[in-house]
Amino acid sequence: MPKTKTERVTISLCPPVDLGGEPGWIPFDAPSLVGESLRFVSGEPDGNRFRARYYRDAEQHLHARIWFGPETEGPPGHAHGGAVAAVMDEALGLAAWAAGYPIVVGNLNVSFRNMLPLQKVVTVESRVISAEGRKVMVHGRIFSGETVYAEAECLCITIPGK
Ligand SMILES: CCCCCCCCCCCCCC(=O)SCCNC(=O)CCNC(=O)[C@H](O)C(C)(C)COP(=O)(O)OP(=O)(O)OC[C@H]1O[C@@H](n2cnc3c(N)ncnc32)[C@H](O)[C@@H]1OP(=O)(O)O
C-alpha cells in the first residue's frame, strides 16, 4: 500500500498594514448591519487576501480602505480583475445597505483604469446616485492619490420583505 505523505505548509502572513481613515471618518460596523455576508472580502482582516475597513463620512457616504494582498494576484504583481470587481460588489452593495436599502446587486459594470499593485492600501469611495422603485444606483471608484484604478456603476435591486 502506498504511504501517505503529510506535507507541512507554512503560510507566512504579511505584516500589518495601516487601514486608518481620513480625519472625520467614523468607523462603520458592517457585520452588525449585514451579518457575515461580507466574509468573501472582509472575512480575514489579518490574512493575505484582502484586508478591509469601512467608514462613513459626515455626509454618511461609505468609504473603505482596502489592501489587496498577494492572494489577489492576477497579472504579475497586480490585482486580479475579479478581485477588484469583488471589492466593488461588496463596497457598493454595502453602501446601498448602509443608506437603508436592503438589496442584492443586479448589475455591476466595472472599468479597470490602471493596474493595481499588490500590497497597496487603496481607498474605495461610493455614492448612492438614485433610488427609483426597487432600483438603487450606486457609483464608486478605487483610487490612491491621483491614480484611479477602477470605476464602477452598480445597479442594486431591493429585496421584498427585507
Ligand atoms: C437575502 C439576504 C441578503 C443579505 C445580503 C447582505 C448584503 C451585504 C452587502 C452586499 C454585498 C454583496 C452584494 C452581492 O454580491 S449580491 C450577490 C450577487 N447578486 C445576485 O446574486 C443577484 C441575483 N439576481 C437576483 O436575485 C434577481 O435577478 C434580482 C433580485 C436582482 C431581480 O429579480 P426580481 O425577480 O426580484 O426582480 P425583477 O427581475 O422583476 O427586476 C426588478 C427591476 O429591476 C430590473 N433589473 C433586475 N436585474 C437587472 C439587471 N441585471 N440589469 C438591469 N435591470 C435589472 C428589472 O428590469 C426590473 O425593472 P422594471 O421592469 O421594474 O423597471
The ligand as an ORCA input file, in Angstrom:
! r2SCAN-3c Opt
* xyz 0 1
  C     -31.075     37.739      1.182
  C     -30.409     38.495      2.239
  C     -29.083     39.001      1.694
  C     -28.287     39.766      2.698
  C     -27.211     40.364      1.876
  C     -26.269     41.229      2.682
  C     -25.610     42.062      1.638
  C     -24.301     42.581      2.030
  C     -23.869     43.763      1.217
  C     -23.889     43.496     -0.259
  C     -22.626     42.908     -0.743
  C     -22.808     41.828     -1.740
  C     -23.692     42.158     -2.908
  C     -23.825     40.931     -3.728
  O     -22.857     40.326     -4.080
  S     -25.316     40.373     -4.099
  C     -24.894     38.826     -4.901
  C     -24.847     38.965     -6.386
  N     -26.152     39.214     -6.856
  C     -27.040     38.246     -7.007
  O     -26.803     37.089     -6.753
  C     -28.379     38.680     -7.535
  C     -29.021     37.599     -8.385
  N     -30.204     38.132     -9.029
  C     -31.399     38.175     -8.409
  O     -31.548     37.706     -7.285
  C     -32.535     38.784     -9.164
  O     -32.274     38.798    -10.553
  C     -32.843     40.241     -8.698
  C     -33.277     40.241     -7.199
  C     -31.667     41.179     -8.906
  C     -34.014     40.795     -9.513
  O     -35.030     39.824     -9.578
  P     -36.557     40.126     -9.159
  O     -37.356     38.998     -9.721
  O     -36.658     40.396     -7.715
  O     -36.881     41.474     -9.888
  P     -37.157     41.736    -11.445
  O     -36.449     40.785    -12.331
  O     -38.643     41.889    -11.614
  O     -36.448     43.166    -11.598
  C     -36.912     44.306    -10.911
  C     -36.486     45.505    -11.724
  O     -35.037     45.547    -11.756
  C     -34.580     45.431    -13.105
  N     -33.395     44.584    -13.142
  C     -33.186     43.444    -12.454
  N     -31.980     42.937    -12.734
  C     -31.421     43.776    -13.630
  C     -30.182     43.789    -14.292
  N     -29.268     42.832    -14.105
  N     -29.930     44.799    -15.124
  C     -30.834     45.782    -15.339
  N     -32.024     45.822    -14.716
  C     -32.316     44.829    -13.894
  C     -35.721     44.791    -13.884
  O     -35.669     45.125    -15.252
  C     -36.937     45.391    -13.195
  O     -37.103     46.727    -13.664
  P     -38.553     47.240    -14.051
  O     -39.036     46.335    -15.138
  O     -39.378     47.144    -12.814
  O     -38.349     48.664    -14.490
*
